[in-house]
Amino acid sequence: MDHIPTPEHPFRPIHVPWLGGSQKLKVNYEYDSKGFLDFPSRHGWNTQSLQDANFEGKNAAQTAAFLQEWLYFGLISSVFQICGISFNRHDFIRRTSGLGKKKYRAFVTTRTLGKKLQQWYDKEKYGSSSTKSEHEQDIRYNFTFTSGVLEAFNRKLRSAGDNVEEATYLRNCLPGEAELSVVVLLATIQYFHMVIYDPPSRLVVPTCPWLSSLMVSEGWCVGQVTKLWRRHNNVLTMYYFKMLGPPTAKKDHSRCSATRCAANDVLEDIYATAHCPVEPSFMHFQVPKMITKRMNCRCGGHMGPPSDKLVAIIKDGKIPIISVRCPTTTQNGKWDDSLDLRVIAYTGDTPYIAISHVWSDGLGNPRANTLPICQLKALRTQLQYMILTNPEYFDDIFPEGLHIHKTARLERLHFWIDTLCVPVNDLEMRKKAILDMRNVYEAASAVLVKDAELNAQSRYCPLEEVMARVCVSPWCGRLWTLQEGTLNDRVFVQMSHKEVVMLDDLNEPTRALVLLSDELLDAESADLIEPISGSLNGDHNGAPGHMDFAAKFAACPSAILSMNVLPGSIGSNPISRQTKAELFLQILTEVQCRETSKASDEAICITTLLDAGVEDVLRENTHDGRWTVFLSVVEDVISARIIFASLPRMALDGYNWAPRTFLSCAQGPELARVVNIHGFDPGNQELQQDSDIEEPNHTRHVSRPVRIGERGLMVAFTGLTFQPLTNPLSPEFCFTEDDGNVTYWCVTEYSPVHFAAYFEGTAFLREESWDAVKPGAPSRLSVVLENHFSDPTAPVRGALLTNCRDEANVVYGRYLCLVLVMRTTKSYQPPAFELAKEKMVQNTDHAQWELAVAAKFDGQQEWCIA
């Protein structure tokens, strides 16, 4: 994996051993270039068994050597062979010299891969369209096959569970280092496949659970690792993060889960504001007790603005800012570093710096609008240093301008920080200050980011490494900091030794990806023809005009790593004018990887970024109250398909259909069901059409705007209602149509094994147990369907409703859960259908598993879903 970028000082880089070089192996599995898919059968392996991760109890070491030869060397050789490029496996193996009694060791290396990638690009760039299309399909097939084998292996490894013997055997059959190298190779092929062929759909790279486990064992929080995978979904990026090393700030991760890191949540009852020098609990290394006893701060206590003046400024509708005097020499020659702290109203001509910080680092105060004097002085020193050492950014802001640059001295500094400027003990004024938060960050001359993790990192490492460290920092994972970082053009991140880096500069490598791709896909030059003819034979003579693809790959690391710090179009100066729906979708995409200590803050932050409905949200004091108001604010851009999204739901009358949060749960494909970007929904089709398979393209139906009424969400979809139950309902059930020739198998979220098996993407399964629907008034059920059955092998999502009734041609029902509906005929049945049907028939609880259809509705049927 030497071809991908690494940090300046990588933390425990992974070296991939060559498993076929052991002298203990009695067989030689060298890839023979006679066909990728037939390679197992030529060496006595069953390809179908390997697809199911069934290694037939063979020797683990031999299995590991075979899988590495097939999935790694075989795949890369087949890609180049398809394009007519020579490949020598020995160029990808390096041996270490043995010292003393130690024998040499052999490792896999990709140092020469760049040249091969260059040849791949050169060969395909000027090929015919038909040839490129044929090559693209062949590469896609081998790629998908390899991905499927890895996914099957990890499924079987997960199913081994507590069976240590089986899990150990499986892992020895495919060591983690070898698995990671294959996934990294797949990610590399995916990137160049996209650049060279510009396919209509991108190849999908599987994740690498072993890499996640390794990061956790090295000190990463499991919740943070999950969040990083969700945000970036790129194994190259994750491997780069791994080589940064685990976070150095010591925090309490005892409350973290597999899906969420709670170490940065603020518990107000036990929160302690930190002094500077930093208290031991906030330091990045262990300090002997004999030293910490002498570290008690004697700064003189806390200081803050007068409460009455602070409240008066906010009541007048103005922004309160803190003014402190800079250190100076008095007339008698003494050094005066007193703060002379004041609170003043921002008038538009007073430049100030807004502070964005992570409260878990100790710079907050939930009890009073005060901070330790030592912290205030340290903050003043940092702001003064930032302004004086970056005149290119601040000379045009401060009225002193050139005077500051010449004298290297400021008289007073002005800044805003929530700890001092948002009232703690006056609830109404606190809401008013929060309501004005957008204006605070938009009007600021600059924003300074303070994060304990970033404060310990050097400013003078490669730009992509600085970007990566910001990406994994707590600041980049908090919900409030999203608006603080996007609503201003000048955001500075504080690094070690008071140095700062401008956040906008970190996005330059990301922009370089666009330029790189455009140049590779569109550059046409006569000077390239002659060098390219030589490159087909592997001759790279470095002639002028030759496009060095490998060099560009290495020169643009953060583009390949797909890292981004903050979106550029959420803030006050969007790249292009966005509709409300587009902005809402982008905001949801960002918040899905962020957390907040209080669930009720989510509605405030999203409406602040939307710049709509913040005042209405703040009138409510409960999470449910704020969330329902937020839903009314975005009612005009909500998609009717939101009822089919896999998200945690509210438990509130009239809102059981509604997501209760978008944090740490929503995935990209699910968000597309939440927001109605284009003004139409692709559903609303007939339930059964004879031409489904023959005519895959159907007319788009313009969706009616959803309406949130007192009784629920009004939508129009196709669906069915059923006869009342005679027994409690099974979490898997079926119903038939067309005289029994067509059977629909329904799997609810409460049958997690089968639901997860057929669900495309990551299913958000309900945590509570299945509360069986019993005979009686609520037993009249309905299933609302998202789409028609155009693909006989693909399940259709549905929403299961209970307590259904018809009123004035509208079906009213209470949302229960998601359901996957699969259409089975005599010619096609899902692999697990017969087994599931047998289990349903033989169930000992006498649960009802077959429903009788009462009515069938077309796509114009209106539903009111509570």
N, C-alpha and C positions, 0 to 999 in steps of 0.2 A: 504494500500500500504506500510505496514511496512516491507515487505520482501525485498525491493529493497534498494540499498545503498543510503545514503544521505551525503551531505557535513557535515563538522564538526559543523558548525553553520548554519543550514538551514534557508533560508529566506521564511517566511510565508508558512510553510508546509501545505498541503491540508489534511483535515480530512473529510472522506466520511461518511455522516450521514446514518444511517439505516432507510430507508424511510418507512419500514413496521412496525415500532415500535410506530407510532403515535396512540394515543387513539382516535383520531377523525376518523380514518378509520373504516368503518363499515364491511369490509371484510378482510379475512385472506388469503393471497396468498402464504403460505408456500409451498415450493417445495416438491412434494410428491414422487420423484424418480420413477415415472411410465412412463417416456419417456419425453425427452427434447422437441421434435417437437410438441407433442400432448398437452403439458402443457397449451397453451393458450385456446384451445377448451374445456379443462376440467374446465375452469373458465369463460366460456362465451365470449371468445374473438375470433375474426376471424383471423386466422394465415396469410391468404393472405393480409388482410388489414394491419396487423402489418408489413409485408414485404414491403409494400408501404408507411409505416409511416402514415397510416390513422388511427387515434385513435377514429374516429367516434364521436367526440365531448364529450367523456366521461370526468368525473371529472379528473382534472390534477393531483391531489395528489394521487388518486387511480391508475391512469395510471403509475405514477412515481414509486409507490410501486410495482406494478405488473412487470414493465420492469426490475427493479433492481432484483427482485426475480427470474425472468426468465433468463435474460441475464447474470447475475453475479452468483448468487447462483446456478441456474439451470445448467449453463454451467460447472462450476467447479465440481458440483456434478456428472454431466453426464460423465465427463472425468474420474473421479475416479471410478464411477460405471462400466464403460466399462472395466476397468482393475481389477475389483473385490476388490476395496479398499473402506472401510467404510468411510462415510463422515457425519459429524454433523454440521449443519449450525450454531448452537449456539457457536461453537468454534471460529467462525469468527465474532462474535459480542461482543463488550465490552460496558459496561455501566458506565457512570460517576455518582458519588454520588451527590445528590442534596444538596446544601448548602442554608440554610435559606428558602426563598420562591421559590428558583429556583428548578425546577424539574430536575430529572436525564435526561441525554441525551444518546442515543445509537449511536455507530459508528461501521463501518465495520473495522475489523482488519485482517491482514494476518500474524500475528506473528507465528501462528502454521502451516502456509502453507509449510514451509521448511520440516517438518516431512512428510507431505503428498507427497511432491515431491520426498523425499527419498524413500518412499514406492513404488511410481510409478516406479522409476528407478529399484529398487530391484526386483519388481514383473515381469517387462518386460525383464530384462537383460537375464534371463535364460529361457525365454519362447520359445516355438517353433516358427519357422518362419511363419507358417500359422496363428497362433494365433496373433502374433505381426502384421502381415499384415492386419488382420481383424480389430484389435483394431485401427491401424493407420488410416484406411479408415473411421471408425466410428467417431473417434475424428476429423478427417479432415472435415467430413461433418457437424458436429455440429459447428465447428470453423468457417467454411465458411458461414454457415447460419447466425451466430451471426454477423459476419463482414458485411454481406449484409444488415442486419437490420440497423446497425449503419450508413452505407453509404447511405442508402435510407433516413434515418432521417436527415442527414446533407444536402443531396440534397434538401429535402423539406424545410429545414430551410433556405438554401440559396435562394430558389425560393420565399420564403415569402418576401424577399427584404425589402421594406419600409413599409410593412403591419405590424405595431408594434403589433397590437392585436394578429394576427396569430403567429408571431414570439415569442411573450411572452408566448402564450399558449403552443407552441411546446417545448420551453425551460423548462417550468414548468413540462411538461410531462416527460422530461428526463433531470434533472438538470445536470449542467456541471460536478460537482464532481462525480456523478454516472456514467456519460459517460466516464470520464477519468479512473475511476476504472475498467470499463469493458475493455477498450483498453489496460490498463496496464496488466490486467489478460490475455488478448489475446497474448500480447507480451511475457509474461512469459511462457504460454503454447507453443508458437511457439519455444522458445529457447529450452525447454526441449523435445519437440517433435522432434526437429532436432537432439539433442544429443542422445536420446533413440532409435529412429527408423531409423535415417540416411536416410530420404526419398529422392526420386529422385528430388522432387521440394519442395521448402520451402513454408510454409504457409505465406499468405500475411496479415499483420496487417494494419488495416486502420489508417489514421491519426486522430488527435483530434483537430479540429478547435477551440474548446473552450479553450484548453490549450494555443494555439497561441494568442487568444484574451485576455486571462488572463495575459500573459506575456507582451503584449503591454500596457495593462492598468496599469501594475506595473512599466513601464518605459522603456521597451525594444523597440528598433526600429523595426517597422513592417518588413522592408526590411531585417534586420538581422535575425529575427525569420524565415522568409521564406528561407533565405540562410542556416540556421542551419538545417531546415527540409530537404532541398535538399541534404545537405552534409551527414547527419547521418541517416535520415529516420528511426528513432527509438524513440518511445514514451518514453521509459525508459531513454534514453539519454536526451531527451528534458525536461522531468520532473526534471532530475538532474540539467540541466542548469537553469531551472526556480528557483530551490532552492538555486542556487548560488547568486541570487539577480541580479537586473538590473545593467548595467555598471555604474560605479561611475564617470567616466570622463565626464564632461559636454561638449557636442559638439552640433553643429547646425544640426538638422535633418529635417529642413524645406524643403530641396530639395529631401528627400528620397521618394521612391515610395513603393508600395506593394511588389515589386519584387527585389528592390535594395536599399541598404543603401549607401547614398552619403555623409555621414557626414565626412568621412576620405578622400574625394577627395580634391585635392590641387587646389585652385584658385589663380594663380600666381599674379593677379592684386591686391589682397587684403591680400596676405599671409604675416604674420609677424613672424619673427624668435623670439622664446621665450628666455628670460633670465632665469638665475638660481640664486636666488630662482624663482620658477615658477611663471609666471604671473597669475593673477586671472582667466583669460579665460582658463587656462590649469590646474587649481586646481580641486581636487575631492570633494570640499565642498564649501559652501558659506562663504565668508570672509567679515566681516563688512567693510564699506567704510572707516571708521576712521583708520583701520589697513592698508588697501590697499594703502592709500596715502603715507605711510611710506615704501612701498615695492619697490619703484623705485630703480632699480639696479644701483650701482655706480662702476661697475667692470672695467670701463675704455674703453669701446667700443668693437669693433670687431677685430678679428685677423685671419689671414689666410696665406697660403703659397704665395710666390712671383709668379705672373702669368707666367713670362718668364721662371722660373725654372720648374714650373709644366708642361708647354707646351713642353719644351725641353725634359723632361724625357719621356713624352708620345710619342713624335715624334720619339724618339730612340727605341720605341717598348718595353719600360720597365714599370713596375708598380710603380707609385709614392706612397710613404707612408709618413705619418707625424711622425716626431720625436719630442718629448717634454722631457724636463728635469724634473725629479722627485724632489719634495721638499727636501731640505737638509739644514744642518747648515753650515754656512760659517766659515772661519778660525777665524773671530773676534766674533763668537758666535751668530750671527744674523741668523734668520730663513729666508731662501730664497725660496719662492714658485713661482718664475717667470717661465714662460713656456719655453722660449728659443726655440720657434717653428721653425722647419726646415722641408723642404721637400727633401727627398732623394729617390734614385732609389733602388728598391728591387733587391738584388744580389743573393738571394737564401740561404744566411746564416744569414739573419737578421729576427728573428721571429717578427711577427706583428699580431695584432688582427683586424679583419674586423668587422665593426659595421653595424648591420642590424636594421633599425629603421623605424618607421611610421612617415612620414613627417607631418601629421596633428597634431602631438604632439609638433611641433615647432622647431625641430632640423634640419630643412632644410633651404636653402637660395636660391631662384630662381634668385637673382640679382648679387651675387658675391660669390666667394669661400672663405667665411669668416664665423665665428661663434663668438658669444659673448665670451669674455675672461672667464666669470663665467662658461659658459657651457663647455669650454675646460678644465678648472680646475676640474670641477665636473666629466668630463669624465676620466681625468687622475687619479683622486682619485678612481673611480670605477674600472678601469683596474688594478691599483696597488693592490687594495684590493682583486680582483678576483685572481690575480696571486699568491699573498702571502698566501692566505687562502686556496688555492687548490693545494698544492705542488704535490699531486699524479698525477695531470694532466699536470703541467707545469715544474717540475724539469728536465724532459728529453728534454724540448724544448729550454729553455733559456741557453745560454752558461755559465752563472754564476752558474746555478744548485744549488749545496749545499751551495754555498756562499750566495745566496739569502735566503735560508732557515735559515741560521745561523744569518745573520745580519738583516733580515727582512727589507731590503732596496734595491731599484733598482736605478740605475743611470739615465737611459733614458728608455722611453717607445716608442713603435712604433705601429701605428694603421693606418687603412684605413677607411675613411668615405666618401661617395659620395659627401657630401656637400662641402668638401675641395678638393677632388681628381678628380672630374669630371669637366672639364672646363665649365664655364657657358657662356662666351662671344665668344668663338671660336668654331663655329659649327663643323668644320672638326675634330678638336682635341677632341671635345665632343663625336662625333661618334666613333672615334678611341678608346677612353677610355671605351665606352659602349661595343665595340666589344671585349675588353679584360676582360670584367666583369667576365666571367666564370673562367679565370685564377686567378683573384683577390681572389675569395672565395675558390678556390681549393688550392692555395698556402698559404693561411693564416694559422697561427698556431692554431687559434680558431676563432669562430664567437660569438660576444656578441649581444644578442637581447635586444633592448630597446623599451619598450612600456609603455605608461603612465598608462594604465589599470593594467598591470602586476606589475609595480613598486609599486603599492599600496597594493599588496597581499603578504601574509606571505608565506615564504618558508617551514614552519614547520607544514603544514597541510597534511592530507593524500595524498599519491601520485596521486590517481585518481582525487582528487580535484584540485591539481596543473595542471594535464593534462587537466581537463575540463576548467579551467580558461585560459589556453593557447588556447584551441580550440575556445573559444568565444571571444578571444582578437582581436582587429583590426589587429594586426600583422599577425595573421593566416588567415586573410581575404583579404590581399593585394596580387596582382599578382607578384610584384617584389620580395617580401620576400620569395616566393616559391623557387626560385633558390638560394637565400641567405641562406636558411635553409637546403637545400638538397645537396649542392655541397661540404660540409665539414663534417668531422666526429665528430668534437668537437664544438658543438653549445651550448652556455650557455645562459640561460634566466635570466635576471636581475629581482629580486623580491624586496621586501621592505628591507630597512636597508642594501642595497648593497649586500645582499645575492644572490647567483646564484644557479641555478639548471641545470644540464646537460640535454639537450633535449632528448638524447638517452635513459636516464634513465626513461623517461616518457612513452616510448613504451614497457617497460618490462611487464606491466599488459596485454597489447595486445598480446604479445607473449605467455603469460600464458594461453590464451584461447586455443591455439593449444595443449598445454600439457594437459590441463584439458580435452578437448574432446577426445584426444587419450587415456588417462588413463581410462576414463569412458567407451569408446567403446571397448577397446582392453584388459583391465586388466583381467587376468584370474588367480585366486589363490584358492587353496583348502581351505585356511583359511577363504574365504568369504562365503563358502557354508553354514556353520552352522549359522553364524550371519544372513544371508539372509533369512534362513528359519524362523527365529524368526521375522524378519522385516515384513514378509508377514502378520503377525497378529498385526503389529503396535508396536512390542516390540523392542525398541532400547536400548540395554544394554551396548553399547559402548565397545564391545569386541574388542580385538586387531585384526587388519587387516580389520575391518569394514570400508567401504568407506562412509564417511559422506558427502553425496551429498549436503545437505543443507549448511553445513559448507563451502564446496568448493564454493558454489554459493555466499556466503557472503564474502569469502576471496578473490574473484577475481572480484571485482565490475566493474572495467573498461573494463574487457573482456565482461561481460554481457551487459554493456552499449554501446559496439561497438564504442568506441572512439579511434581515432588515430590522432596524431598531424601532422606528415608528413610521406609520403611514404618512405620506407627504400631503395627502389631500383631505385630511379630516380637519385641519386647522383653519385659521382665518384666511389663508391665501391658497386656495385649492388650485391644483394644476389645471383642472378644467371644471367648468360649472357642473355641479352634480344635482340630480333630482333628490328629493327627500328619501325616496326608496333606495337609491344608490348609496347615499350617505349612511342610511340606517344599516344596510347590509355590510358596509365596510366597518362601521362601528361594532356590529355584532361579531364580525370576523376577528377584530382585535380583542374584544373583552372576553372571548371564549377562553383565553389563556391567562386571565388575570383573576385576582382574588381581592376580597375586602373583608374587614373584620365584622362589619355590620351588613346583614343581608338587605336592609332597607336602603342602604346607600346606592345600590345598583341602579334603581330607577332615577335617582338624582343625577348620577354621573352620565347616564345615557341621554337623558333629556337635556342636560347641559351641553353635551356635544352636538345634539340636534338643534340646540337653541330654540326649543319649543316646549312649553308646558312645565317648566321647572317650578314656577310659582304654584301651579295647581298641585303638583306632586308634594311640595313642601307643606301644603296645608294639612296633609295627612301625617299621622304620627306612627302608624303601624306599617309593617312590611306589606301586608295584604292590601291595605288602603292605598299605599303609594303605588303598588304594582298594578292595581286595577285602573288607577288614574293614568299611569304610564301606558297601559294598553289602549286606553281611549285616545291618547295623544297620537299613537302610531296606527290607529284603526284604519286610516286611509291608505296605508301601505302594507298592511298585513295581507298575506296570501290565504286564500281559503284552504290551501293544502297544509296549513299549520297543524291541523288536526292529525296529519299523518307523519309528522316529524317525531323522531325518537328523542324526546326531551323529558325531564322531570316535570310533572304536572302539579297544578295547584289543587288543594283540597278545600274548595270554597264553592258554595252553591252558585250556579250560573257560570263558573269559571273552571270547572274540572277539565275542560279542553285546553286551557291556557298553560304555557310553560311557566314555571315558577321562578326560573333563573336561566341565564345564558352563560353563566360562569362555570368553567371547568367541566363542561358537559357537552356543549354544542359542537358538532363537527361541521366542516364546510358544506358537504352535500345536504345536511339537515337544515342549514341556514337558508339554502335555496328554497326550501318549502315554507320558510317563515315569512320572507319578504316577497311581495309581488312586484318585481322589477319591471316586467314587460307589459303588464296589464292584461295578461291572459294566463290561464292554467291549462296544462296539457291533459287534464282529466276530462270528466263530463262525457264519457262515451257510453255506448250501450254495453250491457253486461256480457252478452254473448253474440258474436258475429261470425258468420261462416267464413268471411273474408279476412279475418284477423291475420292469419299467417301469410296470405297471399299479398295483402296490401299493408305494408308496415307504415306507410306515410298517411297520416290522417289530418283532417282539417283542424286547426287550432280553434278552440272555442273561447271567445272573449268572456272572461269571468265577470260575474256581477260583483260589485264592491261588497266586501264583507261588512256586516253590521253587528255590532255588539249591543244587544238589547238587554233588558232586565232579566229575561229568562235564559239568555245564552247567546251563542254565536250563530248567526244566520248564514248558511252556505247552500250551494246547489251542487249535488253530485248524484251519480247513480248509486243504487243500493237495494237492499232487501229487508223485509221484516219477516219474522218467524212466528209460528204458533206458540202459545204459552208453554212453558216447561212442565213436564210431569215429574222430573227428578232434578236434583242439583246438577249444574252444568259442569262438564269436564273442561279443563283448560285447553284441550284439543278436541275439536268437534268437526262435523262435516254436514253437508246437506247436498241433495241431489236435484237435478233438473232433467228435462227432456226424457221423461219416462225412465229415469235411472241410468241413462247412457252417459251422463256427465256428472261427476261427483266433485264437489269443492271441499278440499281439506283445509281447515282453518286452525292456525297455531297462534295462540295468544302469547303476550309477553310473560304470562305466568307459567309457561312451559319453556323455561330458559334454554334447555339443551337444543331442542329442535328449532326454536325461534332464532337463536344465535347461529345455527348451522345454515339457515336459509336467508338470513338477513344480510343485505349488502351493506358493508361498512361495520361500524362499531355500534352495537345495540346498547341503548341505555335501559337495562332491565330493571323492573320494579323491585324494590327491596322488600316490600311487605309480601306476605303469603297470599295465595289465591283464596279470596273470600267467595266461595262458590255461590253462584246465582241460584236461588232456590225458587221453587214454585210459589206463585202468588202474584201480587200486583206488579212487582218489578221484573217479572220473568218474561215479559214480552220484549224480545231482543231485536236489534237491527244491526246490520253491518253496512257501513257507508264505504264505498270503494273509490280509491284514488284514480285508477285507470281501467281501461279495458284489458282483456287477456290477449294481447297481440303476440306474445311469446309464450308458447305452450310450456316451456321449461322454467319460466320466471314467475315467482310469486308476485302478487299484487297487494299493496298495502291497503289496509282497511282500518276503520275505527269501530270498535264494538260498543254499542249503546244499550243501556238498560232502561227499564221503566218507560217504554215507548208508547206513544199515543198519537192519534191523528186529530188535528184541529184545523179546520178551514184549509185543507189541502197542504198543510205543513206537518211534518213528522217531528214531534218533540221527543227528545231522549237525553239521558244522562251519560256523559262520556265515561267509559270504564277503562279501556286500554287499547293499545295497538293490536292488530291481528294481521297475520300474513295468510293470504288466501291463494291456494294453488288449485288450478283446474286439472283434474285427472280424467282421462278417457280410457277406453279399452286399449288404445294404441300408446298411451303415455301415462305413466304413473311415477311420481317421485320415488327415489330409491328407498326411502324410509317409510313410505306410505303404508304398505301392507303390514309391516311390523308395528307401526303406530296404531293402525286399525285393530290389529289383534289384541294389543294391550288395552285399547279402549273397550273392546268387547268383553275382555276378561277381567276388567277392573272390579275389585272387591267392594268398592264403595257404592256401587250401583249408580254412578254418575251418568247423566244423560250425555251421549256423545253424538247423536244424530238429531238434527233439527228439521222441522217441516216448514217449507217456505209458505208464508201467508200472502205476501205481495212483493212484486218486483217493480222497481222504479227506474226511469231513464235519467239522463244527466241533467234534466231541468227540474228535478224534484228538489224542493226546498226542505232543509232540515234546520231545526233549532237545537243546537247541541249545548247542553248545560254543563 
